[in-house]
Amino acid sequence: MAIIVNLDVMMAKRKMSLNELSEKVDLTLANVSILKTGKAKAIRFSTLSAICKVLDCQPGDILEFKG
């Protein structure tokens, strides 16, 4: 069982770079990179909300459960 992070897919669909997303969401480049690569152990709802607002998407567009 795993949670798959599809942040890179949504960023590609929106043609947004890692630098641009980190600036707009006000996260460090390192933290956005950790999220993007799926190495994060947790994510705050406020961070998820900010990412969804910037990428104009739903949390389910970014997070996926594989059982």
C-alpha positions as CSV (number, residue, x, y, z in Angstrom):
1,M,0.0,0.0,0.0
2,A,1.3,3.4,-0.9
3,I,0.4,7.0,-1.6
4,I,1.7,8.1,-4.9
5,V,2.5,11.8,-5.4
6,N,1.7,13.1,-8.9
7,L,2.9,16.6,-8.3
8,D,5.3,16.4,-11.3
9,V,2.4,15.4,-13.6
10,M,0.3,18.4,-12.5
11,M,3.3,20.7,-12.8
12,A,3.9,19.5,-16.4
13,K,0.2,19.9,-17.3
14,R,0.4,23.5,-16.0
15,K,3.8,24.1,-17.6
16,M,5.2,25.2,-14.2
17,S,8.7,24.9,-13.0
18,L,9.9,23.7,-9.6
19,N,11.2,27.2,-8.9
20,E,8.0,28.9,-9.9
21,L,5.9,26.6,-7.8
22,S,8.2,27.0,-4.7
23,E,7.9,30.8,-5.0
24,K,4.1,30.9,-5.5
25,V,3.5,28.4,-2.6
26,D,6.2,30.0,-0.4
27,L,8.1,26.8,0.2
28,T,11.8,26.2,-0.1
29,L,12.9,24.6,-3.3
30,A,14.2,21.6,-1.3
31,N,10.8,21.0,0.3
32,V,9.0,21.2,-3.1
33,S,11.5,18.8,-4.5
34,I,11.0,16.3,-1.7
35,L,7.2,16.5,-2.4
36,K,7.7,16.1,-6.1
37,T,9.9,13.1,-5.9
38,G,7.5,11.4,-3.5
39,K,10.0,11.2,-0.6
40,A,7.9,13.3,1.8
41,K,6.5,11.4,4.8
42,A,3.7,14.0,5.4
43,I,2.2,17.2,4.0
44,R,0.3,19.9,5.9
45,F,-3.2,20.6,4.7
46,S,-2.3,24.3,4.4
47,T,0.6,23.3,2.0
48,L,-1.6,21.0,0.0
49,S,-4.3,23.7,-0.2
50,A,-1.7,26.3,-1.4
51,I,-0.4,23.9,-4.1
52,C,-3.9,23.1,-5.3
53,K,-4.7,26.8,-5.5
54,V,-1.6,27.6,-7.5
55,L,-2.0,24.6,-9.8
56,D,-5.8,25.0,-10.0
57,C,-6.5,21.3,-9.1
58,Q,-7.9,19.0,-6.5
59,P,-5.9,17.1,-3.9
60,G,-6.9,13.9,-5.7
61,D,-5.1,15.2,-8.8
62,I,-1.8,15.2,-6.8
63,L,-2.3,12.3,-4.4
64,E,-3.2,8.8,-5.4
65,F,-3.6,5.6,-3.3
66,K,-2.2,2.3,-4.7
67,G,-3.3,-0.7,-2.6
